[in-house]
Amino acid sequence: MNYDASLWLIFILIALATTLPRAIFIVLGNRVALPSVVQRALRYAPAAALAAIVVPDVLVVGGTLELFNPKLAAAAAAIAAAALWRNPWLPFIVGMGVLLGLRQMIGG
């Protein structure tokens, strides 16, 4: 098999690997139901994906792990505001206020 054919084979396999898992639920519809354990676990998938994106950005500053930085303090303040009040805008306002205030104070 030459280089071009193997490249096209890889493209097709990747397309199938990404399309088939999604298409199965559309094609099968209500005929097949996920087990309740899997359904409960999938409820946490969006929060886990968001945490996987946000946590490294909050903890890593300049390529190194820093446990005491303005972003971590702002994230903690935003989490506290979200836990204490039900206002959806308040965590953004509090987090950005803490982040900007700490950056002004320490010059970061």
C-alpha positions in Angstrom: 0.0 0.0 0.0 1.4 3.4 -1.0 1.5 6.5 1.1 -1.6 8.1 -0.4 -3.7 5.0 0.1 -2.7 4.6 3.7 -3.5 8.3 4.3 -7.0 7.9 2.9 -7.5 4.7 4.9 -6.6 6.7 8.1 -9.0 9.5 7.1 -11.9 7.0 6.6 -11.1 5.1 9.9 -11.1 8.4 11.8 -14.3 9.5 10.2 -16.0 6.2 11.1 -14.6 6.3 14.6 -16.1 9.7 15.2 -19.4 9.3 13.3 -20.5 5.8 14.3 -20.8 6.3 18.1 -23.0 9.4 17.5 -25.0 7.8 14.7 -25.9 4.7 16.7 -28.1 6.7 19.1 -29.8 8.5 16.2 -30.4 5.3 14.1 -31.5 3.1 17.0 -33.6 5.9 18.6 -35.9 4.6 21.4 -35.4 1.0 20.6 -32.4 0.7 22.7 -32.0 2.5 26.1 -28.8 3.1 27.9 -28.5 1.5 31.3 -29.5 3.7 34.2 -25.9 3.7 35.6 -24.6 5.1 32.3 -27.4 7.7 32.1 -26.5 8.9 35.6 -22.8 9.0 34.7 -23.5 11.0 31.5 -25.1 13.7 33.5 -21.7 14.7 34.8 -20.0 14.7 31.4 -20.5 18.5 30.7 -19.2 19.5 34.1 -16.2 17.1 33.7 -15.4 18.5 30.2 -15.6 22.1 31.5 -13.4 21.3 34.5 -10.9 19.6 32.2 -10.7 22.8 30.2 -10.7 25.4 33.0 -8.6 23.8 35.8 -5.3 23.7 33.8 -5.7 27.3 32.9 -6.4 28.3 36.5 -3.5 26.3 38.0 -0.8 26.8 35.3 0.8 30.2 35.0 3.6 30.8 32.6 4.0 27.0 32.0 4.5 26.1 35.6 2.1 25.0 38.3 1.3 27.8 40.7 -1.1 27.2 43.6 -1.2 30.8 44.7 -2.2 33.0 41.8 -4.9 35.6 41.0 -6.8 33.2 38.6 -7.1 30.6 41.4 -8.4 33.2 43.8 -10.9 34.4 41.2 -12.1 30.9 40.5 -12.6 30.2 44.2 -14.5 33.5 44.6 -16.7 32.6 41.6 -17.4 29.1 43.0 -18.3 30.6 46.4 -20.6 33.1 44.8 -22.3 30.4 42.7 -22.7 28.2 45.8 -24.2 31.0 48.0 -26.5 32.8 45.5 -28.6 31.5 42.6 -27.9 34.5 40.4 -26.3 33.3 37.2 -24.4 36.5 36.5 -22.9 37.0 40.0 -20.1 34.4 39.7 -18.8 36.1 36.6 -19.0 39.5 38.2 -17.3 38.4 41.4 -14.7 36.3 39.7 -13.7 39.0 37.3 -13.7 41.6 40.1 -11.4 39.5 42.2 -9.1 38.7 39.2 -8.8 42.3 38.1 -8.4 43.6 41.7 -5.6 41.1 42.5 -3.9 41.8 39.2 -4.0 45.6 40.0 -2.6 45.0 43.5 0.3 42.6 42.5 0.9 43.9 39.0 0.3 40.6 37.3 
